[in-house]
Amino acid sequence: MGTGIPSEILEKIKQLTPSVLATSRDGKPYTTFITWLSAVDNKTVRFALSSDSYSAENLRQNPYASVEVIGEGFAVSISGPVKEVVQKIEELDFGVSVFELSVENVVDNLFPGGSVKGKIPFEHTGDIEKARELDSIVYRYLSQ
């Protein structure tokens, strides 16, 4: 696919998108499910993680990651070097950090004749109003 996010996929990952982030520590892979992810442009992806999470710690030690983004009609792996751009979102009561991935490579992971039919269903449960407020704050930082 190349070194930039294709425009038809770019617009689809500017919203709450279920994704899998892959980091590593000591040469061993580690994956985690994330939804706070947004494409700033075709060469930059931002995502947010709990500041004290295993993935955040991994990125501080080994600042390279890959994120598998899956949506209607696509499944792409986006990889590149990562830097922490916000250590802690001060408006939140708990630690959330923002990381920025500089896109080095984009790989189409759908096999010929295969497609993802529909968006992966994801919704907040519990205090939905609080979750939307949290998402709003985090996404403001992701789009800066």
Backbone bond lengths (Angstrom), bond angles and torsions (degrees), N, CA, C in turn:
res aa  C-N    CA-C-N  psi(-1)  N-CA   C-N-CA  omega(-1)  CA-C   N-CA-C  phi
1 M - - - 1.442 - - 1.526 110.56 -
2 G 1.328 117.24 -40.64 1.445 118.23 174.88 1.511 115.14 124.70
3 T 1.339 113.74 -155.47 1.455 120.07 -171.94 1.526 114.07 -107.35
4 G 1.305 118.44 2.56 1.458 121.06 177.17 1.519 110.19 -133.54
5 I 1.315 115.73 156.39 1.467 120.48 179.41 1.527 108.06 -77.00
6 P 1.340 118.87 123.66 1.469 121.10 179.12 1.533 111.58 -58.95
7 S 1.320 116.33 144.02 1.473 121.26 -174.99 1.519 113.08 -57.81
8 E 1.339 118.13 -35.44 1.466 119.56 -178.98 1.536 111.98 -68.30
9 I 1.315 117.38 -23.49 1.461 121.73 177.03 1.529 110.52 -92.32
10 L 1.307 116.21 -33.36 1.467 122.02 -177.78 1.520 112.32 -51.61
11 E 1.305 117.73 -49.26 1.464 121.13 -178.18 1.521 112.48 -66.15
12 K 1.329 116.48 -29.11 1.466 120.34 -177.75 1.524 112.71 -75.32
13 I 1.324 117.13 -18.51 1.472 118.40 -179.15 1.530 111.92 -110.70
14 K 1.305 115.48 35.81 1.458 121.00 173.27 1.520 110.59 -108.70
15 Q 1.320 115.90 21.79 1.455 121.75 -178.72 1.517 108.71 -145.12
16 L 1.314 117.41 177.16 1.460 122.15 -179.65 1.528 109.43 -53.75
17 T 1.331 116.88 107.07 1.453 122.00 -173.66 1.526 110.19 -127.76
18 P 1.322 118.49 114.09 1.464 119.76 176.03 1.535 110.50 -59.16
19 S 1.330 115.95 127.31 1.459 122.00 -176.41 1.521 109.66 -145.13
20 V 1.324 115.69 164.86 1.454 121.06 177.06 1.528 107.91 -120.67
21 L 1.326 115.93 119.74 1.455 122.48 179.73 1.521 108.96 -94.29
22 A 1.327 116.52 131.96 1.462 121.69 177.45 1.529 109.30 -114.77
23 T 1.332 115.18 124.16 1.453 122.39 175.29 1.518 106.94 -125.87
24 S 1.323 116.81 179.72 1.469 118.13 176.89 1.522 110.41 -146.23
25 R 1.317 112.82 156.25 1.457 121.62 175.13 1.518 106.98 -145.48
26 D 1.305 115.28 131.62 1.464 120.52 179.83 1.523 112.06 54.46
27 G 1.328 116.57 35.42 1.453 121.14 177.84 1.515 115.11 75.51
28 K 1.323 117.06 8.79 1.462 120.67 -179.30 1.523 109.53 -111.78
29 P 1.343 117.20 136.03 1.467 119.49 -178.83 1.521 111.84 -75.56
30 Y 1.335 114.12 151.36 1.457 121.27 175.22 1.517 106.96 -141.75
31 T 1.321 117.35 132.01 1.461 120.61 179.05 1.525 109.58 -120.03
32 T 1.328 114.41 152.94 1.452 120.61 175.43 1.523 109.40 -148.97
33 F 1.308 115.62 149.06 1.457 123.13 178.92 1.527 108.38 -82.91
34 I 1.335 117.01 131.19 1.465 121.40 177.03 1.530 109.77 -134.19
35 T 1.320 115.96 154.95 1.472 120.84 172.48 1.521 111.29 -126.16
36 W 1.324 117.86 -20.03 1.462 120.23 178.43 1.520 108.83 -81.43
37 L 1.312 116.32 84.36 1.455 123.46 -177.58 1.513 107.73 -143.38
38 S 1.323 116.76 139.67 1.451 120.14 177.99 1.526 109.98 -151.80
39 A 1.320 115.86 139.57 1.461 120.84 174.39 1.524 107.92 -84.14
40 V 1.314 116.99 120.82 1.461 122.06 176.88 1.525 108.40 -76.44
41 D 1.329 115.37 -44.73 1.460 123.41 175.56 1.528 106.44 -157.56
42 N 1.325 118.13 -171.65 1.472 119.07 -173.96 1.532 113.98 -73.84
43 K 1.344 117.14 -4.81 1.465 121.06 179.75 1.529 113.06 -119.90
44 T 1.356 116.67 3.15 1.467 119.66 -174.48 1.520 111.02 -141.55
45 V 1.324 115.82 128.59 1.461 122.39 175.59 1.518 107.27 -124.38
46 R 1.317 116.01 135.56 1.465 120.95 174.57 1.512 109.34 -115.87
47 F 1.338 115.21 145.89 1.455 120.27 176.44 1.524 108.45 -147.02
48 A 1.323 115.12 157.51 1.456 121.31 -179.04 1.524 109.88 -119.57
49 L 1.327 114.59 144.89 1.457 122.59 -179.10 1.523 109.31 -139.18
50 S 1.298 117.12 157.12 1.458 120.03 169.43 1.523 107.53 -57.89
51 S 1.318 115.96 131.10 1.474 121.05 -174.48 1.516 113.77 -57.13
52 D 1.328 116.62 -32.82 1.459 120.03 -177.57 1.536 112.94 -101.27
53 S 1.322 116.94 15.77 1.466 120.09 -178.88 1.532 111.01 -72.35
54 Y 1.305 114.78 159.57 1.457 121.80 177.19 1.531 110.28 -58.84
55 S 1.337 116.96 -41.26 1.469 120.69 -179.74 1.520 111.58 -64.90
56 A 1.333 117.28 -42.51 1.472 120.35 178.63 1.527 110.15 -62.25
57 E 1.317 116.40 -43.62 1.470 120.21 177.49 1.525 110.63 -61.22
58 N 1.333 116.50 -43.39 1.468 120.13 178.48 1.521 111.12 -58.52
59 L 1.337 117.12 -44.98 1.465 120.69 -178.02 1.523 112.18 -66.04
60 R 1.298 117.36 -31.03 1.469 120.04 177.17 1.527 110.74 -70.49
61 Q 1.337 117.17 -29.22 1.465 121.45 178.85 1.525 112.36 -88.89
62 N 1.321 116.60 -35.64 1.466 122.59 -177.78 1.523 107.55 -136.95
63 P 1.326 117.61 89.31 1.475 120.86 -171.28 1.534 114.14 -78.74
64 Y 1.319 115.36 62.93 1.467 121.35 175.42 1.527 106.34 -145.10
65 A 1.320 116.92 138.08 1.463 119.23 -177.59 1.516 110.77 -148.42
66 S 1.312 113.09 167.58 1.455 121.97 172.46 1.518 106.33 -134.59
67 V 1.322 115.62 140.31 1.453 119.46 177.78 1.524 107.92 -127.27
68 E 1.321 115.34 128.17 1.461 122.08 177.22 1.523 106.74 -93.74
69 V 1.318 115.67 114.78 1.454 121.69 -178.31 1.528 107.62 -108.24
70 I 1.334 116.51 124.38 1.458 121.21 -174.72 1.518 108.69 -123.79
71 G 1.321 116.15 127.82 1.459 120.98 178.86 1.514 110.45 -151.75
72 E 1.304 115.91 -175.03 1.456 119.87 -177.90 1.527 110.71 -61.49
73 G 1.331 115.60 114.52 1.456 122.13 177.51 1.518 115.95 84.79
74 F 1.327 118.73 3.76 1.462 118.83 -179.60 1.526 112.30 -152.07
75 A 1.311 115.29 154.31 1.461 124.91 170.34 1.519 104.93 -148.87
76 V 1.328 116.06 105.91 1.459 120.15 -176.68 1.519 111.00 -123.89
77 S 1.320 114.02 146.80 1.454 121.44 172.82 1.523 106.93 -104.03
78 I 1.320 115.91 124.93 1.463 122.26 -179.48 1.518 106.89 -116.29
79 S 1.330 117.70 124.09 1.462 119.21 -176.37 1.518 111.37 -134.75
80 G 1.335 114.18 157.16 1.450 120.72 178.03 1.516 111.94 163.98
81 P 1.338 115.63 179.45 1.463 120.04 178.11 1.524 111.27 -69.58
82 V 1.319 115.19 150.69 1.460 121.88 -175.08 1.524 109.59 -126.19
83 K 1.343 115.38 143.99 1.464 119.44 171.49 1.528 108.08 -133.23
84 E 1.321 114.82 148.56 1.461 120.64 176.87 1.525 107.29 -82.76
85 V 1.335 117.06 121.94 1.463 120.65 -177.09 1.524 112.72 -104.92
86 V 1.325 117.71 -21.96 1.474 122.56 174.03 1.518 106.21 -137.38
87 Q 1.325 115.97 116.50 1.463 119.77 -177.99 1.527 111.85 -70.91
88 K 1.329 116.46 -38.88 1.462 120.49 177.58 1.520 108.62 -153.53
89 I 1.322 116.33 127.15 1.465 121.11 175.00 1.522 106.50 -73.44
90 E 1.328 116.01 108.25 1.465 121.85 -172.40 1.525 113.67 -63.97
91 E 1.315 118.35 -25.96 1.468 121.47 -178.09 1.527 113.20 -71.30
92 L 1.319 117.04 -11.62 1.461 120.76 -176.54 1.521 110.94 -99.59
93 D 1.328 115.41 151.87 1.467 121.77 -179.25 1.524 112.83 -78.47
94 F 1.306 117.68 -9.12 1.458 121.65 -179.64 1.525 108.03 -136.95
95 G 1.323 116.33 163.95 1.456 121.41 -174.27 1.519 114.43 -73.43
96 V 1.326 116.13 118.80 1.459 122.65 171.69 1.525 106.66 -130.92
97 S 1.325 116.47 126.06 1.458 122.89 179.47 1.521 109.93 -108.09
98 V 1.328 115.57 151.63 1.461 121.49 178.09 1.524 108.71 -112.69
99 F 1.325 115.21 131.64 1.454 122.54 179.44 1.524 109.36 -118.83
100 E 1.328 115.54 149.91 1.463 121.28 179.43 1.521 108.93 -122.98
101 L 1.323 115.16 125.85 1.463 122.23 179.31 1.523 108.35 -103.08
102 S 1.336 116.45 124.36 1.465 121.58 174.28 1.526 107.60 -88.25
103 V 1.312 116.44 115.04 1.459 122.01 -172.38 1.530 111.15 -66.50
104 E 1.330 115.87 116.71 1.461 122.42 173.78 1.520 111.08 -100.47
105 N 1.337 114.84 -34.65 1.455 118.64 -174.19 1.526 110.32 -150.11
106 V 1.331 115.22 140.94 1.460 122.25 175.03 1.519 106.81 -127.76
107 V 1.337 116.54 125.07 1.460 121.40 -177.91 1.520 108.75 -121.07
108 D 1.329 116.09 128.86 1.463 122.13 174.41 1.521 107.21 -77.85
109 N 1.319 117.28 116.30 1.457 121.29 -177.00 1.524 114.37 -98.99
110 L 1.320 117.10 8.36 1.464 119.07 173.50 1.521 108.78 -84.15
111 F 1.293 116.84 135.26 1.454 120.31 178.80 1.528 108.98 -81.96
112 P 1.324 117.78 156.52 1.470 120.19 -179.87 1.524 111.26 -54.98
113 G 1.303 115.93 131.03 1.449 121.37 179.81 1.518 113.76 86.03
114 G 1.335 116.74 3.37 1.469 120.69 179.14 1.515 110.68 -113.42
115 S 1.307 116.33 150.56 1.455 121.10 178.14 1.525 109.55 -153.44
116 V 1.308 115.76 152.94 1.454 120.91 173.05 1.523 106.33 -89.24
117 K 1.302 116.74 122.07 1.471 121.67 -177.37 1.523 108.76 -99.31
118 G 1.301 116.51 102.06 1.455 121.46 178.63 1.516 112.75 95.55
119 K 1.296 114.18 163.04 1.453 121.40 178.25 1.526 108.37 -79.63
120 I 1.330 116.78 144.10 1.456 120.83 177.24 1.521 107.47 -65.26
121 P 1.318 117.43 122.00 1.459 119.05 -178.07 1.531 111.18 -67.22
122 F 1.300 115.78 125.09 1.459 122.12 176.14 1.513 107.69 -142.93
123 E 1.319 115.71 132.79 1.455 118.92 175.90 1.514 109.28 -148.94
124 H 1.313 115.10 154.40 1.455 120.79 175.29 1.521 108.87 -78.16
125 T 1.308 115.37 145.69 1.459 120.94 172.83 1.519 106.85 -123.26
126 G 1.284 117.61 167.54 1.460 119.89 -177.82 1.514 110.39 83.97
127 D 1.308 117.00 -134.03 1.459 122.95 -178.35 1.528 109.41 -79.47
128 I 1.316 116.29 87.39 1.465 121.93 -174.33 1.522 111.95 -64.62
129 E 1.314 117.41 -38.94 1.468 120.13 179.33 1.531 110.36 -62.56
130 K 1.329 117.70 -43.80 1.462 122.33 177.99 1.530 110.39 -63.91
131 A 1.331 117.41 -41.30 1.464 121.57 179.45 1.525 110.64 -63.45
132 R 1.322 117.60 -42.43 1.471 120.48 178.65 1.523 111.34 -65.40
133 E 1.330 116.53 -38.06 1.462 120.75 177.21 1.529 110.05 -63.00
134 L 1.330 116.48 -44.88 1.459 122.22 177.57 1.523 110.61 -60.70
135 D 1.337 117.06 -48.28 1.469 120.96 177.76 1.521 111.45 -56.93
136 S 1.317 116.78 -42.38 1.462 121.76 -178.91 1.531 111.16 -60.86
137 I 1.318 116.44 -44.35 1.472 120.37 179.25 1.524 110.15 -64.91
138 V 1.324 117.06 -49.00 1.463 120.91 -177.76 1.527 110.69 -62.55
139 Y 1.325 118.29 -44.81 1.466 120.24 -178.19 1.524 112.28 -66.58
140 R 1.320 117.14 -26.53 1.465 118.93 174.39 1.527 109.54 -62.58
141 Y 1.334 117.38 -39.05 1.462 121.72 178.86 1.532 111.29 -73.72
142 L 1.311 116.90 -32.74 1.464 119.59 179.69 1.526 112.07 -69.51
143 S 1.308 117.06 -27.29 1.470 119.78 -176.65 1.526 113.68 -95.68
144 Q 1.324 117.76 2.20 1.475 120.50 179.61 1.497 111.57 -76.37
